[in-house]
């Protein structure tokens, strides 16, 4: 008896698409789900955000604006900062924000830069969190939940994607900007250096300004961001030990490449109203080598944490954030120091060129007056001549009027008659004459009739 035929094997399930690897086509190993940044009990129990300036400072500022303000100076400062922030760029500009230690305000400065760029610029602005180890950039930009991170996007991103395809994986924040978080808040999450390079290479061409919130130095991603971006912002606390450590970091950065320090901005953050360091002395100590040093004053709204609301920031904080953003963009666009100084002097393109400084006249030697003997020897006096009277002029002649005898009147002779222009021969016919004019027509008569 023949053996029964074997039952056909059930069709196998189609294999899952292989996960993409840094820009290759495919899907990630897992599709992430949205994760809230804060638990519901903490998100609902947050206190009311405070204003950056107290009531007394706001009242005093209002009085000064009424009685002793300079609107022209305030408008000029705001216009100059806005011009530097809004200047056109040929390609996307990347600005890396890092610090030497945690708690210096790195993520706060990165959020302020992103909000300022998004407020002043009309083209797209991107904020990337390259510090996935419990970073606070999504909190500062007002995100409530996180889904896609930089590591997840690196597996599916493709150079052929349009900005409309990429924004589906990003989070919007106030002002029209976009945010790419570093992680979903998991402890120990790391951003691979290859994933960072793929994400930056694929996204930077779609955004005019990209702010990268890096890890603290000397992490690998932070070192890579320092040397691959057009400008860098180094955040340090306004304390003596913070200034000393930052000077050492600046010397290390200058040793990597001589062109890094002229494109570096150092931000001194104040964590209390009374700072323990002189800002001018700190700026002179840290500015050696070409770096710009700008302070960020204490602000109650920033010190409270949470999402940054620009309308609640203090006036000095908003002005400082605009100056920092303008300086960073100015150094990212124009790397040449001479060109940067010229742009700072002339904030408008249509402004007239500076007037040339008048050259001082050459120093003249004092003129010595000659003595009477020297003058007499140079110009001798001519010898005296005997007096001779002037010759007498002839007497003027008297005028004798002339007399004219009257002449008798003679009428003028008549002019001869002119010959005819065209004499007619006796045998030639007489030219036709015009008929005599007809008598006037009585208006009372009708056409072809007699008077009615």
C-alpha positions in Angstrom: 0.0 0.0 0.0 1.5 3.3 -1.0 2.4 5.8 1.7 0.0 8.7 1.9 1.3 11.9 0.4 2.6 14.5 2.8 0.3 17.4 3.5 1.5 20.6 1.9 3.3 22.9 4.3 1.3 26.0 5.2 2.5 29.2 3.6 5.1 30.9 5.7 4.4 34.5 6.8 6.2 37.2 4.9 9.5 38.2 6.5 9.4 41.5 8.2 11.3 44.3 6.4 14.9 44.6 7.6 15.4 47.6 9.7 17.2 50.4 7.9 20.7 51.3 8.9 21.5 55.0 8.9 19.8 56.3 5.8 19.0 53.0 4.0 15.4 52.2 3.0 13.3 50.2 5.5 11.5 50.5 8.8 13.0 50.7 12.3 13.1 47.6 14.4 10.2 48.9 16.4 7.7 51.8 15.8 8.0 54.0 18.9 4.9 55.1 20.8 4.3 58.5 22.3 5.6 58.8 25.9 4.5 61.7 28.1 7.4 63.8 29.5 5.8 64.2 32.9 3.5 61.9 34.9 -0.1 63.2 35.0 0.1 64.0 38.7 3.1 66.3 38.1 1.8 67.8 34.9 -1.5 68.8 36.5 0.1 70.1 39.7 2.5 72.6 38.2 2.5 76.0 39.8 1.5 79.1 37.8 4.5 80.4 35.9 6.1 83.6 37.3 7.1 86.7 35.4 10.8 87.3 35.0 10.7 90.8 36.4 9.1 91.6 39.7 6.3 94.2 39.9 8.5 97.0 41.3 11.0 96.7 38.4 8.2 96.7 35.8 6.6 99.8 37.4 10.0 101.6 37.5 10.6 100.8 33.9 7.3 102.2 32.9 8.0 105.4 34.7 11.4 105.8 33.1 9.9 105.2 29.6 7.4 108.1 30.2 9.8 110.7 31.7 13.5 109.7 30.9 13.5 107.2 28.0 15.3 107.2 24.7 13.1 105.5 22.1 15.7 106.1 19.4 18.4 104.2 21.3 16.1 101.3 22.2 14.9 101.0 18.6 18.4 101.1 17.2 19.5 98.3 19.5 16.6 96.1 18.6 16.9 96.8 14.9 20.6 95.9 14.9 20.0 92.6 16.7 17.1 91.8 14.4 19.2 92.5 11.3 21.9 90.1 12.4 19.4 87.4 13.2 17.5 87.8 10.0 20.4 88.0 7.6 20.0 85.7 4.7 22.0 82.4 4.5 23.0 80.5 1.4 23.0 77.1 3.2 21.8 76.0 6.6 23.7 77.3 9.6 24.3 75.0 12.6 25.1 76.3 16.1 26.3 73.8 18.8 25.6 74.6 22.4 27.7 72.9 25.1 29.0 73.4 28.6 31.8 72.1 30.8 29.5 70.7 33.5 25.9 69.9 34.2 23.5 72.6 35.6 25.2 75.5 33.9 22.1 76.3 31.9 23.0 74.7 28.6 19.6 73.5 27.6 18.0 76.8 28.7 20.4 78.7 26.4 19.7 76.3 23.6 15.9 76.8 24.0 16.3 80.6 24.1 18.3 80.5 20.9 15.7 78.3 19.2 12.8 80.4 20.3 14.6 83.6 19.3 15.5 82.3 15.8 11.9 81.0 15.3 10.5 84.4 16.3 12.7 86.6 14.1 13.2 84.4 11.1 10.5 83.4 8.5 12.3 80.3 7.3 12.3 76.9 9.2 14.3 76.5 12.4 15.2 73.2 14.0 16.3 72.3 17.5 18.1 69.0 18.0 18.7 67.4 21.3 22.0 65.6 21.2 22.0 65.0 25.0 19.7 62.0 25.3 20.7 61.3 28.9 17.7 62.9 30.6 17.9 66.1 28.6 15.6 69.0 29.4 15.3 70.6 26.0 11.8 69.2 25.2 10.6 70.4 28.6 12.0 73.9 27.9 10.3 74.1 24.5 6.9 73.1 25.9 6.7 69.5 24.5 4.2 67.3 26.4 5.1 63.9 24.9 7.9 62.4 22.8 7.7 59.8 20.2 10.5 59.8 17.6 14.1 60.4 18.7 17.3 61.1 16.8 18.3 57.4 16.9 14.9 56.3 15.5 14.9 58.9 12.8 18.4 57.9 11.7 17.2 54.4 10.7 14.5 55.7 8.3 15.7 59.1 7.1 16.6 59.3 3.4 18.3 62.1 1.5 15.4 62.2 -1.0 12.9 63.1 1.8 11.3 66.5 1.6 10.7 68.8 4.5 7.0 67.9 4.5 8.0 64.3 5.0 10.4 65.0 7.8 8.1 67.3 9.9 5.9 64.3 10.6 8.6 62.9 12.8 9.3 66.3 14.5 7.6 68.2 17.3 6.5 71.8 16.7 7.2 74.4 19.3 6.2 78.1 19.8 7.2 80.5 17.0 7.0 78.0 14.2 10.1 75.9 15.0 10.6 72.1 15.1 12.2 69.9 17.7 13.9 66.5 17.4 14.2 64.9 20.9 17.2 62.8 21.8 15.3 60.1 23.7 12.1 59.2 25.4 13.5 59.9 28.8 15.0 56.4 29.3 18.0 56.3 31.6 21.2 55.3 29.9 20.1 56.3 26.4 23.0 57.2 24.1 23.2 58.9 20.7 25.5 57.0 18.4 28.0 59.2 16.6 27.0 57.7 13.2 23.3 58.4 13.9 24.2 62.0 14.7 26.0 62.5 11.5 23.3 60.9 9.4 20.6 63.0 11.1 22.6 66.3 10.7 23.5 65.6 7.1 19.9 64.8 6.1 18.1 67.6 8.0 20.4 70.6 7.9 19.7 71.5 4.3 16.0 72.0 5.0 16.4 74.4 7.9 18.1 77.8 7.8 19.2 77.6 11.5 19.8 74.5 13.5 20.5 74.6 17.2 22.2 71.5 18.6 21.9 70.9 22.4 25.1 68.8 22.9 26.4 66.8 25.8 28.8 68.3 28.3 32.4 68.3 27.2 34.4 66.3 26.4 31.8 63.8 25.2 32.3 62.4 21.7 29.1 63.9 20.2 30.0 67.3 21.7 33.5 67.2 20.3 32.1 66.3 16.9 29.6 69.1 17.0 32.2 71.6 18.0 34.3 71.0 14.9 31.5 70.4 12.3 29.2 73.4 13.1 29.6 76.9 11.8 29.4 78.5 15.3 29.4 77.2 18.9 28.1 78.6 22.2 29.8 77.6 25.4 27.7 78.0 28.5 29.4 78.6 31.9 28.1 79.7 35.3 29.1 83.2 36.4 31.4 82.0 39.2 35.2 82.3 39.6 35.7 78.5 39.3 33.4 78.4 36.2 35.4 81.2 34.5 38.7 79.5 35.3 37.5 76.1 33.9 36.1 77.7 30.8 39.4 79.4 30.1 41.0 76.0 30.1 38.4 74.7 27.7 38.9 77.6 25.4 42.6 76.9 25.2 41.8 73.3 24.4 39.4 74.4 21.6 41.9 76.8 20.2 44.4 74.0 20.0 42.1 71.9 17.8 41.8 74.5 15.1 42.8 78.2 15.0 39.5 79.2 13.4 37.3 77.8 16.2 37.8 80.6 18.8 36.7 83.5 16.5 33.4 81.7 15.9 32.8 80.9 19.6 30.4 82.7 22.0 30.7 82.3 25.7 27.5 82.9 27.8 27.8 83.7 31.5 24.7 82.5 33.2 23.6 84.0 36.5 21.8 81.6 38.8 21.1 84.3 41.5 20.3 88.0 41.4 23.7 88.8 43.0 26.6 87.5 40.9 29.9 86.6 42.5 32.1 87.6 39.5 32.8 90.8 37.7 31.4 90.5 34.2 33.8 92.9 32.7 36.9 91.2 34.1 35.5 87.8 33.2 34.9 89.0 29.6 38.4 90.3 29.4 39.8 87.0 30.7 37.7 84.8 28.4 37.8 87.0 25.3 41.4 86.4 24.6 41.7 84.6 21.3 38.6 86.2 19.6 35.7 84.6 21.5 32.7 86.8 22.3 31.5 86.9 26.0 27.9 87.9 26.7 26.0 87.6 30.0 22.6 86.1 30.6 21.0 87.8 33.7 19.0 86.1 36.4 15.4 85.6 35.5 12.7 84.3 37.8 10.8 82.7 35.0 13.9 80.8 33.8 14.9 79.8 37.4 11.5 78.2 38.0 12.0 75.6 35.3 9.4 74.2 32.9 8.4 75.5 29.5 9.8 78.9 28.5 7.1 81.4 27.6 8.7 84.4 25.9 6.0 86.8 27.0 6.9 86.2 30.6 10.6 86.7 30.3 12.2 89.8 31.8 13.1 92.6 29.5 16.8 92.3 30.1 16.6 88.6 29.5 14.9 89.1 26.1 17.5 91.7 25.1 20.3 89.3 26.2 18.8 86.4 24.3 18.6 88.6 21.2 22.2 89.7 21.5 23.4 86.1 22.0 21.4 84.9 19.0 22.6 87.8 16.8 26.2 87.2 17.8 26.0 83.5 17.2 24.3 83.9 13.7 26.7 86.7 12.8 29.7 84.5 13.5 28.1 81.5 11.8 27.5 83.4 8.6 30.6 85.6 8.3 33.7 83.9 9.6 36.1 86.6 8.6 36.8 89.0 11.6 37.1 92.1 9.4 33.8 91.4 7.6 32.1 90.8 11.0 33.3 94.1 12.4 32.1 95.9 9.3 28.6 94.3 9.6 28.4 95.3 13.2 29.2 98.9 12.3 26.7 99.1 9.5 23.5 97.2 10.6 21.7 98.2 7.4 22.8 97.3 3.9 21.6 100.5 2.4 23.4 102.7 5.0 26.0 105.1 3.6 29.6 104.1 3.9 31.5 105.6 6.9 33.1 109.0 6.3 36.9 108.9 6.0 38.7 110.3 8.9 40.6 113.5 8.1 44.3 113.1 8.1 46.1 115.4 10.6 48.2 118.1 8.9 51.9 117.6 8.9 53.8 119.3 11.7 55.2 122.6 10.6 58.4 124.1 11.7 58.1 127.5 13.4 59.0 130.4 11.1 61.8 132.6 12.4 61.4 136.3 11.7 64.5 137.8 10.1 66.2 140.7 11.8 66.3 144.2 10.5 69.9 143.8 9.3 69.0 140.6 7.4 66.0 142.2 5.8 68.0 145.2 4.7 70.7 143.0 3.2 68.2 140.9 1.3 66.1 143.8 -0.1 68.4 147.0 -0.4 66.6 150.3 -0.5 66.9 152.1 -3.9 69.0 155.4 -4.1 67.1 158.7 -3.8 66.3 160.5 -7.1 66.2 164.3 -7.5 62.7 165.8 -7.7 61.4 166.6 -11.2 58.0 168.3 -11.7 55.5 166.5 -13.9 55.0 167.9 -17.4 52.0 170.2 -17.9 49.0 168.7 -19.8 47.6 170.7 -22.8 44.5 172.7 -22.1 41.2 171.0 -23.1 39.5 172.3 -26.3 36.1 174.0 -26.0 33.1 172.6 -27.9 31.6 174.7 -30.7 28.1 173.7 -31.8 27.5 173.5 -35.6 24.5 175.2 -37.3 22.4 173.6 -40.0 20.3 175.5 -42.6 16.7 174.4 -43.1 15.9 172.6 -46.4 12.6 173.1 -48.4 10.2 170.1 -48.4 10.1 168.0 -51.6 7.4 165.3 -52.0 8.7 161.9 -52.9 8.5 160.9 -56.6 5.9 158.3 -57.4 7.1 154.7 -57.9 7.0 153.4 -61.5 4.1 151.0 -62.2 5.1 147.4 -62.2 4.6 145.5 -65.5 2.0 142.7 -65.4 3.3 139.4 -64.3 1.9 137.5 -67.3 1.1 139.8 -70.3 -1.8 138.6 -72.4 -1.5 138.3 -76.1 -4.3 140.1 -78.0 -5.4 136.9 -79.7 -5.4 134.8 -76.6 -8.7 134.1 -74.9 -9.6 136.0 -71.8 -9.4 133.9 -68.7 -12.7 133.0 -67.1 -14.1 135.4 -64.6 -15.7 134.4 -61.3 -19.5 134.8 -61.3 -20.9 137.7 -59.3 -22.1 136.7 -55.9 -25.7 135.7 -55.6 -28.0 137.7 -53.4 -28.7 136.4 -49.9 -31.4 133.8 -49.5 -34.3 134.7 -47.4 -34.6 132.1 -44.6 -38.3 132.3 -44.8 -38.4 130.7 -48.2 -38.5 126.9 -48.4 -36.2 124.7 -50.6 -37.0 125.7 -54.2 -40.1 127.9 -53.3 -41.1 131.4 -52.7 -41.5 133.2 -49.4 -44.3 131.9 -47.5 
